[in-house]
Amino acid sequence: MADEQPQQRYDVVEVDVRLTVIAYGDVLADYATAATAPDTPRPVVDDYAVAVDALALARRVPAEDVPPVLAVGVRALRRVHLALVP
């Protein structure tokens, strides 16, 4: 018999969820400078903190729990975006 290497099986949905978390982190990083500037209004900073917390949590929970966590983060990030974009 030929040496058979065990095949790694990836759950496609889990991979998609984890890639979404990575993309969310990239978008979040794009707002970091503006959202943490000294003259940024406190509600914007608070919303950005919620978005960052959601990212941290999304990296730790099982894949099936990520979508609702990111939903909270995305809503907070949208408020940040609307406050920062004239």
C-alpha positions in Angstrom: 0.0 0.0 0.0 1.2 3.5 -0.7 1.7 5.8 2.1 -1.6 7.7 2.5 -1.5 11.1 4.1 -4.6 12.0 6.1 -6.7 14.5 4.3 -7.6 17.6 6.2 -11.2 18.4 5.8 -12.2 22.0 6.2 -15.8 23.1 6.8 -16.4 25.5 4.0 -18.7 27.6 6.1 -16.2 27.8 8.9 -13.5 28.9 6.5 -15.8 31.6 5.1 -16.6 32.8 8.6 -13.0 33.0 9.6 -12.1 34.9 6.4 -14.9 37.3 7.1 -13.4 38.0 10.6 -10.1 38.7 8.9 -11.7 41.1 6.5 -13.6 42.8 9.3 -10.4 43.3 11.1 -8.8 44.9 8.1 -11.7 47.4 7.7 -11.6 48.1 11.4 -7.9 48.9 11.2 -8.6 51.5 8.4 -10.7 53.5 10.9 -8.3 53.3 13.8 -6.5 56.6 13.2 -9.6 58.7 12.7 -11.6 57.0 15.4 -8.9 57.4 18.1 -7.9 61.0 17.2 -7.8 63.4 20.2 -10.7 65.5 18.8 -13.0 62.6 18.0 -16.3 62.8 19.9 -16.7 60.4 22.8 -19.7 58.5 21.3 -17.6 57.8 18.2 -14.7 56.5 20.3 -17.2 54.4 22.3 -18.7 52.9 19.1 -15.3 52.1 17.8 -14.5 50.3 21.1 -17.6 48.2 20.7 -16.5 47.3 17.2 -13.0 46.3 18.4 -14.5 44.3 21.2 -16.7 42.5 18.7 -13.7 41.6 16.7 -11.9 40.2 19.7 -14.9 38.1 20.6 -15.4 36.9 17.1 -11.9 35.5 17.1 -12.6 33.4 20.2 -16.1 32.1 19.7 -17.1 29.0 17.6 -17.9 29.8 13.9 -21.6 29.4 14.4 -21.6 32.3 17.0 -19.6 34.7 14.8 -22.3 36.2 12.6 -24.4 37.7 15.5 -21.2 39.0 17.1 -20.0 40.6 13.9 -23.5 42.1 13.4 -23.2 44.1 16.6 -19.7 45.2 15.5 -20.7 46.1 12.0 -23.6 48.3 13.4 -21.2 50.1 15.7 -18.7 50.5 12.9 -21.4 51.9 10.6 -22.1 54.6 13.3 -18.4 55.4 13.4 -18.4 55.7 9.6 -21.4 57.9 9.5 -20.0 60.2 12.2 -16.6 60.5 10.5 -17.6 60.9 6.9 -18.9 64.4 6.1 
